[in-house]
Amino acid sequence: MNHTFHIPVLGLGYSIDTPLKIARFGISSVVSIVDDELTERMRKFHMEQNGEKYEQIDKKTEDSRALRITAYLNLLNRLVYKQFSKLKEEEFKEGTELTTYFELLPEQSVLKTSYLCMLRMSGPERLMIEKELKAAIRSGQIDVNIMSKVDKANYNTDNEYLGDDYTDALAAMRGFANSDLNSAVIISAGLNPRLYAYMEQCACFYPDASGSLTKKIILKVSDFRSAMIQAKILAKKGLWVSEFRVESGLNCGGHAFATEGFLLGPILEEFKEKRGVLAEELYEIYSTILISKGFAQPILPPQKITAQGGIGTAEEHAFLLNYYQLDAAGWGSPFLLVPEATNVDDDTLLKLEQAEKDDFYLSNASPLGVLFNNFRGSSIEQQRVDRIAKGRPGSPCTKKFLCTNTEFTELPICTASREYQHLKIKQLNEMGLSPENYRQQFEAVTEKVCLCEGLCASAYLKNTMLKPKENKAVSICPGPNLAYFSRKYSLKEMINHIYGRENLLENMSRPNLFINELNLYIDYLKKDISGQINELNAKKIKYFSKFKEQLMSGISYYKQLIPEISKHSGFSVKEMHSLLLQAEQYLLLQPGLH
């Protein structure tokens, strides 16, 4: 791997075709395959853009979800291959994409070093090195993301259950498994036993005749324990986890899965200390199962550790890679301000450029019942408020990917839907609640928004694909770190920033990555306690006390880490120590947590 960063999945539509924008430059990115309607429409768009004949895969076709996903992933693979082949045919001249490929590489890359040496050569020697360089380059990975808990059951027209193989997550996995991609599936949002059992049946996740894995498994995890538990389950099925992608619980974009006060630094320290033991323990299980399935004794496959969530400077990037011995790091939200890489419509892009820190906040807007990083300037938030004012809260539910609630109906419906919110508010009206209690519960119900439409709208707007009467309200879910980036950037500018060749945050006052995350956790704890202060019981007090203990432990860890951080960055030791003390003092003064 020549680049030391990747672009994680960004909502549904924001990175849906990012590989077509950056993969030819050797940069890996992640595509969401939750929405097969989106993949089908993007397939039509890109086939027409490239002069290819498009034939629709109708929704009523048997196994249409898997077929649509496979067709779209095959298109991405084919188009990236064409782009990359064309790039390799170019000359090493200023302005060519071939030259751009090498200019974007980090300075420590072996290929970059060879490229810079080649520029000083001439004659046959130069031609020979040019040929070697072209042979050595690779396009970026086209990886896919499946949220394991987004696994809606599906029914035929007679409301008969189609069977486990046709649930949303399993059909999406089949779509990836049947594709031509030689890449990885990132499984996020926790454990889904049904999905893991299905993956055991997919031949593509087992070694080929040479012992190589053509399709790999990446687990997005929040701590070491969950990584070990999930990876063992997969190993017992003969499936190898090729990468653990550690994500900050709160300092990230999209859905936020708050850990019980476990902070990124201590989590990465545990991975660093136990990495070898983890691989050996998993390999012992994995190899035993593979042999029992008739495979030859496998060699120990590579296993990467990467991290993402809230990284904002080249110094932080380098520190994470060097101190924690990571293989790479993910940069997500800042790329929302890079039109060359992602799909953000002009109106939303302008609002993101002008946004203040308070415009990015944790919400309960997701119908999944999981915390969701939200943006106050999004047009879907304004639409939500307008609908309430008109006495018609909730959204029409057309895609039904997040239909999980059976409180009022036999078949699951979505909590962001107009149907559910109407029924729930009717129930509230009949409960004789106090005005304050009613207000709180009403707001909790109506805070939910349609993510199925909202997270796709921006891609449709940017590419002028919006259908007549289709909802154009945009939902976007950047991490809080985006508050420090204040304008539109080119791809080259952002990559130069990641590698320290430029500083896009010059003169910007921004706390260290670890301090930012710590403060987010303290704010989260404060909000959680204040919301339950009148209902505290022994169980909740125990939870809050444990949460506080973990944060205090994290603060102690960071105090000891300050000398190491100071070696690798220009961050003020005195300032970091002062901020840690402030956080510590706040936690010590919290009532009821002693």
C-alpha positions in Angstrom: 0.0 0.0 0.0 1.6 3.3 -1.1 -0.9 5.7 0.5 -1.2 5.7 4.3 -4.8 6.9 4.4 -8.2 5.7 3.1 -11.5 7.4 2.7 -14.2 5.6 4.8 -17.8 5.3 3.8 -19.5 8.7 3.9 -23.3 8.3 4.2 -25.1 6.5 1.4 -24.5 8.8 -1.5 -21.5 10.9 -0.6 -19.0 8.2 -1.4 -21.1 6.0 -3.7 -18.9 6.7 -6.7 -15.7 8.0 -5.0 -13.6 5.2 -6.5 -14.4 6.6 -10.0 -12.9 9.9 -8.8 -9.8 8.8 -6.9 -9.0 5.0 -7.3 -6.8 5.6 -10.4 -4.5 7.6 -8.2 -3.9 4.6 -5.9 -6.3 5.9 -3.1 -8.7 3.4 -1.5 -12.3 4.3 -0.5 -15.4 2.7 0.7 -18.8 2.5 -1.0 -22.1 1.9 0.9 -24.2 -0.9 -0.6 -27.2 -0.4 1.7 -29.4 1.2 -0.9 -29.8 -0.9 -4.1 -32.1 1.8 -5.6 -29.2 4.2 -5.3 -26.7 1.8 -6.8 -29.0 1.1 -9.8 -29.6 4.8 -10.5 -25.8 5.5 -10.3 -25.2 2.5 -12.6 -27.5 4.0 -15.2 -25.9 7.5 -14.8 -22.3 6.3 -15.2 -23.0 3.9 -18.0 -24.7 6.7 -20.0 -21.8 9.0 -19.1 -19.4 6.4 -20.5 -21.4 5.6 -23.6 -22.4 2.1 -22.4 -25.9 0.6 -23.0 -27.9 0.4 -19.8 -30.4 -2.3 -19.1 -32.5 -1.9 -16.0 -32.7 -4.6 -13.3 -36.3 -4.2 -12.2 -37.1 -4.2 -8.5 -39.6 -7.0 -9.2 -36.9 -9.3 -10.6 -36.1 -12.2 -8.3 -33.0 -11.4 -6.1 -33.0 -7.9 -7.6 -31.2 -6.4 -4.6 -28.2 -8.7 -5.0 -28.2 -8.4 -8.8 -28.3 -4.6 -8.7 -25.4 -4.4 -6.3 -23.3 -6.9 -8.2 -23.9 -5.0 -11.5 -22.9 -1.7 -10.0 -19.8 -3.0 -8.3 -18.8 -4.7 -11.6 -19.3 -1.3 -13.4 -17.1 0.5 -10.9 -14.4 -2.2 -11.3 -14.5 -2.0 -15.1 -14.5 1.8 -15.3 -11.6 2.1 -12.7 -9.6 -0.5 -14.7 -10.2 1.6 -17.9 -9.2 4.8 -16.1 -6.1 3.2 -14.6 -5.0 1.6 -17.9 -5.3 4.9 -19.6 -3.3 6.6 -16.9 -0.5 4.0 -17.3 -0.2 4.8 -21.0 0.5 8.5 -20.3 3.9 10.1 -20.3 5.8 11.5 -17.3 4.9 15.0 -18.2 3.6 17.9 -16.1 -0.2 17.9 -15.9 -0.8 14.2 -16.8 -2.7 12.0 -14.4 0.4 9.6 -14.3 2.5 12.4 -12.9 -0.3 13.4 -10.5 -0.3 9.8 -9.2 3.3 10.1 -8.1 3.0 13.6 -6.8 0.2 12.7 -4.4 2.2 9.9 -2.8 3.7 10.4 0.7 7.4 11.3 0.8 8.3 8.0 2.6 6.8 5.9 -0.2 9.5 3.8 -2.0 7.7 4.6 -5.3 7.9 8.3 -4.6 11.6 8.0 -3.9 12.1 6.1 -7.2 10.0 8.7 -9.0 12.0 11.6 -7.7 15.3 9.8 -8.7 13.9 9.1 -12.2 13.2 12.9 -12.7 16.9 13.5 -12.5 17.8 10.9 -15.1 17.8 10.9 -18.9 18.2 8.6 -21.8 17.8 4.8 -21.7 18.3 4.7 -17.9 15.3 7.0 -17.4 13.2 5.0 -19.8 13.9 1.8 -17.9 12.9 3.3 -14.6 9.8 4.8 -16.1 8.8 1.3 -17.3 9.5 -0.1 -13.8 7.4 2.6 -12.1 4.4 2.0 -14.4 4.6 -1.7 -13.7 4.7 -1.1 -9.9 1.7 1.2 -9.4 -1.7 -0.1 -8.4 -5.1 1.4 -8.3 -6.9 2.0 -5.0 -9.2 -0.5 -3.5 -13.0 -0.4 -4.2 -14.1 -1.6 -0.8 -17.8 -1.8 0.3 -19.6 -1.2 3.6 -22.5 -3.2 5.1 -24.1 -2.0 8.3 -24.8 -5.4 9.8 -27.9 -4.2 11.8 -29.6 -2.8 8.7 -31.0 -6.2 7.8 -34.7 -5.7 7.1 -36.8 -8.8 6.5 -38.4 -8.8 3.0 -41.8 -10.1 1.9 -43.5 -10.9 -1.4 -46.6 -9.3 -2.7 -48.7 -11.7 -0.6 -46.8 -10.6 2.5 -45.0 -14.0 2.7 -41.5 -13.9 4.2 -38.9 -14.5 1.5 -36.5 -16.3 3.8 -33.3 -15.3 5.6 -31.2 -15.3 2.4 -33.2 -12.4 1.1 -32.9 -10.0 4.1 -31.2 -6.8 3.2 -27.7 -7.4 4.8 -27.5 -11.0 3.3 -28.6 -9.9 -0.1 -26.1 -7.1 -0.1 -23.3 -9.5 1.0 -24.3 -11.8 -1.9 -24.1 -8.8 -4.3 -20.5 -8.2 -3.2 -19.6 -11.9 -3.1 -20.8 -12.4 -6.7 -19.0 -9.2 -8.0 -15.7 -9.1 -9.9 -14.0 -7.0 -7.2 -10.8 -8.1 -5.5 -11.4 -6.0 -2.4 -12.9 -6.0 1.1 -16.2 -5.8 2.8 -16.3 -3.6 5.9 -18.8 -4.8 8.4 -19.9 -2.1 10.8 -22.6 -1.6 13.5 -21.9 -4.7 15.5 -22.6 -8.4 15.4 -25.2 -10.1 13.2 -25.0 -13.9 13.6 -27.3 -14.5 10.6 -25.0 -12.5 8.4 -21.9 -14.3 9.7 -23.5 -17.7 9.1 -24.3 -16.7 5.5 -20.7 -15.5 4.9 -19.5 -19.0 5.8 -21.3 -20.2 2.7 -19.6 -17.7 0.4 -16.6 -19.4 -1.3 -15.0 -16.0 -2.1 -13.9 -15.5 1.5 -11.8 -18.7 1.5 -8.2 -19.0 0.2 -7.8 -19.7 -3.5 -5.4 -22.3 -4.9 -2.4 -20.1 -4.2 -3.5 -19.5 -0.6 -4.6 -15.9 -1.3 -7.8 -14.2 -0.3 -9.5 -12.6 -3.3 -12.2 -11.0 -1.1 -11.3 -9.9 2.4 -13.2 -9.1 5.6 -12.7 -5.9 7.6 -14.3 -5.3 10.9 -15.1 -1.8 12.0 -14.8 -1.9 15.8 -14.8 0.4 18.8 -12.6 -1.6 21.2 -10.3 -4.6 21.5 -12.8 -6.8 23.2 -15.5 -6.5 20.5 -12.8 -7.1 17.9 -11.7 -10.3 19.5 -15.3 -11.6 20.0 -16.4 -10.9 16.5 -13.2 -12.2 14.9 -13.3 -15.4 16.9 -16.9 -16.1 15.7 -15.7 -15.6 12.1 -12.5 -17.7 12.6 -14.7 -20.6 13.9 -16.4 -20.5 10.5 -13.0 -20.6 8.7 -13.2 -16.8 7.9 -10.2 -14.5 8.4 -10.4 -10.9 9.5 -7.8 -9.1 7.3 -8.2 -5.7 9.1 -9.5 -4.2 12.3 -10.7 -0.7 11.6 -10.8 1.0 15.0 -13.2 4.0 15.0 -13.6 6.6 17.7 -16.9 6.2 19.5 -17.9 9.8 19.2 -15.3 11.7 17.1 -16.5 10.3 13.8 -19.1 10.9 11.2 -22.4 9.0 10.6 -23.8 6.9 13.4 -21.9 7.2 16.7 -21.6 4.2 19.0 -20.5 5.7 22.3 -18.3 3.3 24.2 -18.6 3.3 28.1 -15.9 6.0 28.3 -13.2 4.1 26.4 -11.0 6.6 24.6 -9.2 6.1 21.3 -5.6 6.3 22.8 -6.0 3.6 25.4 -7.9 1.4 22.9 -5.1 1.7 20.3 -2.5 1.0 23.0 -4.3 -2.3 23.7 -4.3 -3.2 20.0 -0.6 -2.4 19.9 0.3 -4.5 22.9 -1.8 -7.5 21.9 -1.7 -7.4 18.2 0.6 -10.4 17.9 -1.3 -12.5 20.4 -4.6 -11.6 18.7 -3.4 -12.8 15.3 -1.9 -16.0 16.7 -5.0 -16.9 18.7 -7.3 -16.3 15.7 -4.9 -18.2 13.3 -5.0 -21.3 15.5 -8.8 -21.4 15.3 -8.9 -20.4 11.7 -6.4 -22.9 10.4 -8.0 -25.8 12.4 -11.4 -25.0 10.8 -10.0 -24.6 7.3 -8.2 -28.0 7.5 -11.4 -29.6 8.7 -13.2 -28.1 5.6 -10.6 -29.7 3.3 -8.2 -26.8 2.7 -4.5 -27.1 2.9 -2.7 -25.8 6.0 -2.9 -22.0 5.4 -0.1 -19.6 6.0 -0.7 -16.8 8.5 -2.5 -14.2 6.5 -1.7 -10.5 7.0 -3.8 -8.6 9.5 -3.9 -4.9 9.5 -4.8 -2.4 12.2 -6.1 1.0 11.2 -7.9 3.9 13.0 -10.2 6.7 12.0 -12.3 9.4 13.6 -11.3 13.0 14.2 -7.8 13.1 12.7 -7.1 16.6 11.5 -3.4 17.3 11.0 -0.4 15.6 9.4 1.2 15.4 12.8 -1.7 13.5 14.3 -1.7 11.2 11.2 2.0 10.5 11.6 1.8 10.0 15.3 -1.0 7.4 15.1 0.9 5.5 12.4 4.3 5.6 14.1 3.5 5.3 17.8 0.7 2.8 17.5 2.3 1.0 14.5 -0.9 1.3 12.5 -1.0 0.3 8.8 -3.1 3.3 7.8 -5.6 5.9 9.0 -9.0 6.9 7.8 -9.8 10.5 6.8 -13.6 10.9 6.2 -15.4 14.1 7.0 -12.8 16.6 5.6 -13.3 15.0 2.2 -16.9 16.3 2.2 -15.2 19.6 1.3 -13.4 18.1 -1.6 -15.8 18.1 -4.6 -13.3 16.0 -6.6 -13.8 13.1 -4.2 -17.3 13.2 -2.9 -20.9 14.1 -3.8 -22.0 17.2 -1.9 -24.5 19.5 -3.6 -23.6 23.2 -4.0 -26.0 24.5 -1.3 -24.9 22.0 1.3 -21.3 22.6 0.5 -21.6 26.3 1.0 -23.3 25.7 4.4 -20.5 23.4 5.4 -17.9 26.0 4.5 -19.7 28.6 6.6 -20.5 26.3 9.6 -19.5 27.0 13.1 -18.5 24.4 15.7 -22.0 24.3 17.3 -23.5 23.4 13.9 -22.2 19.9 14.3 -23.9 17.9 17.0 -25.0 14.5 18.2 -28.7 13.8 17.6 -31.3 11.1 18.0 -32.4 11.7 14.4 -31.7 8.2 13.2 -34.6 5.7 13.0 -32.1 3.0 14.1 -32.2 4.3 17.6 -28.4 5.0 17.5 -26.8 8.4 18.0 -26.3 10.2 14.8 -23.9 13.0 13.9 -26.0 15.8 12.5 -25.6 19.1 10.9 -27.9 22.0 11.8 -27.7 23.6 8.4 -29.0 20.6 6.5 -32.1 21.1 4.4 -33.7 18.0 5.9 -33.6 19.5 9.3 -35.5 22.6 8.1 -38.0 20.3 6.3 -38.5 18.4 9.5 -39.4 21.6 11.4 -41.7 22.8 8.7 -43.6 19.5 8.6 -44.2 19.7 12.4 -45.4 23.4 12.0 -47.9 22.2 9.4 -49.2 19.5 11.7 -47.8 16.7 9.5 -44.6 15.4 11.2 -42.7 12.5 9.7 -41.7 11.5 6.2 -43.3 9.4 3.5 -41.6 6.0 3.7 -40.8 4.8 0.2 -37.5 2.7 0.5 -38.3 1.1 3.9 -34.6 0.1 4.6 -35.0 1.1 8.3 -38.3 -0.4 9.0 -37.8 -2.1 12.3 -40.7 -1.0 14.6 -43.8 -3.2 15.3 -45.2 -1.2 18.2 -48.4 -0.4 16.3 -48.3 -2.6 13.2 -47.9 -6.3 12.3 -45.3 -5.5 9.6 -42.3 -3.4 10.7 -42.5 0.4 9.9 -39.9 3.2 10.3 -39.9 5.5 13.3 -39.2 8.4 10.9 -42.3 7.7 8.8 -45.4 9.8 8.9 -47.4 6.6 9.7 -45.4 5.8 12.8 -45.2 9.4 14.1 -49.0 9.9 13.6 -49.7 6.7 15.6 -47.2 7.5 18.3 -48.4 11.1 18.8 -52.0 9.9 18.9 -50.9 7.6 21.8 -49.2 10.4 23.6 -52.3 12.5 23.3 -54.3 9.8 25.1 -51.8 9.3 28.0 -52.7 12.4 30.1 -49.0 13.5 30.3 -47.9 16.8 31.9 -47.2 19.6 29.4 -43.4 19.2 30.0 -43.4 15.4 29.7 -45.5 15.6 26.6 -43.2 18.1 25.0 -40.2 16.0 25.7 -41.8 12.8 24.3 -43.2 14.7 21.3 -39.7 16.0 20.4 -38.2 12.6 20.8 -40.7 11.1 18.4 -40.5 13.9 15.8 -36.7 14.2 15.9 -36.3 11.2 13.6 -35.7 11.9 9.9 -35.7 9.9 6.8 -32.1 8.9 6.1 -32.9 6.6 3.2 -33.9 9.6 1.1 -31.8 12.3 2.8 -28.4 10.6 2.5 -28.9 10.1 -1.2 -30.4 13.5 -2.2 -27.0 15.3 -2.4 -25.6 12.8 -4.9 -28.8 13.2 -7.0 -28.6 17.0 -6.8 -24.9 17.2 -7.7 -25.3 15.0 -10.7 -28.7 16.5 -11.8 -30.4 13.1 -11.3 -33.3 14.2 -9.1 -36.7 13.0 -10.4 -39.7 15.3 -10.6 -41.5 15.6 -7.2 -38.6 13.7 -5.6 -37.7 14.9 -2.1 -34.6 17.2 -2.4 -34.0 17.7 1.3 -30.4 16.7 2.2 -29.3 14.9 5.3 -25.5 14.9 6.0 -23.6 13.4 8.9 -20.1 14.9 9.2 -18.0 14.3 12.3 -17.4 17.3 14.6 -13.8 17.6 13.3 -15.2 19.2 10.1 -15.7 22.4 12.1 -12.0 23.2 11.8 -12.0 23.0 8.0 -13.6 26.1 6.5 -13.5 26.1 2.7 -13.6 24.0 -0.4 -10.4 22.2 -1.1 -8.9 20.4 -4.1 -7.9 16.8 -3.9 -4.2 17.7 -4.1 -4.6 20.3 -1.3 -6.2 17.8 1.1 -3.7 15.0 0.4 -0.8 17.5 0.8 -2.4 18.5 4.1 -2.5 14.8 5.3 1.1 14.3 4.4 2.4 17.6 5.8 3.2 19.3 2.5 0.6 22.0 3.2 -1.2 23.1 6.4 -4.9 23.8 5.7 -5.5 24.6 9.4 -2.8 27.2 9.8 -3.7 29.9 12.3 -6.6 27.7 13.4 -6.9 27.1 17.2 -7.7 23.4 17.4 -7.1 21.0 20.4 -5.3 17.8 19.9 -7.3 14.8 18.5 -7.3 13.0 21.9 -8.4 16.2 23.7 -11.2 16.7 21.2 -12.5 13.2 21.7 -12.2 13.4 25.5 -14.3 16.6 25.6 -16.9 15.0 23.4 -17.2 12.1 25.8 -17.5 14.5 28.8 -20.2 16.5 27.0 -22.0 13.2 26.2 -21.8 12.1 29.9 -23.0 15.5 31.1 -26.0 15.4 28.7 -26.8 11.9 29.6 -26.8 12.6 33.4 -28.8 15.8 33.1 -31.4 13.9 31.0 -31.9 11.3 33.7 -31.1 13.3 36.9 -34.7 12.8 38.2 -34.7 9.1 37.5 -31.4 8.0 38.8 -31.3 4.5 40.2 -28.6 2.2 41.4 -28.1 0.7 37.9 -27.7 4.0 36.2 -25.4 5.4 38.9 -23.2 2.3 38.5 -23.1 2.9 34.7 -22.3 6.6 35.1 -19.6 5.8 37.7 -18.0 3.2 35.4 -18.1 5.7 32.5 -16.4 8.3 34.7 -13.7 5.8 35.8 -12.9 4.9 32.2 -12.5 8.6 31.4 -10.3 9.2 34.4 -8.2 6.2 33.4 -7.9 7.7 29.9 -6.8 11.1 31.3 -4.1 9.3 33.3 -3.0 7.5 30.2 -2.8 10.7 28.2 -0.8 12.5 30.9 1.8 9.8 30.6 1.7 10.0 26.8 2.4 13.7 26.6 6.2 13.3 26.3 5.7 11.0 23.3 3.2 13.3 21.6 5.5 16.3 22.1 8.3 14.4 20.3 6.1 14.0 17.2 4.2 17.2 17.1 4.4 20.9 17.7 1.5 20.7 20.2 2.1 22.6 23.4 2.9 20.2 26.3 1.7 22.8 28.8 -1.6 23.4 27.0 -2.4 19.7 26.7 -1.6 19.1 30.4 -3.8 22.0 31.3 -6.7 20.7 29.2 -6.4 17.3 30.8 -6.4 18.8 34.3 -9.6 20.8 33.4 -11.3 17.6 32.2 -10.2 15.8 35.3 -11.5 18.5 37.7 -14.8 18.5 35.9 -15.3 14.8 36.4 -14.2 14.9 40.1 -16.9 17.5 40.8 -19.7 15.5 39.2 -22.4 14.7 41.8 -23.5 11.2 42.4 -20.5 9.6 40.6 -18.2 9.0 43.5 
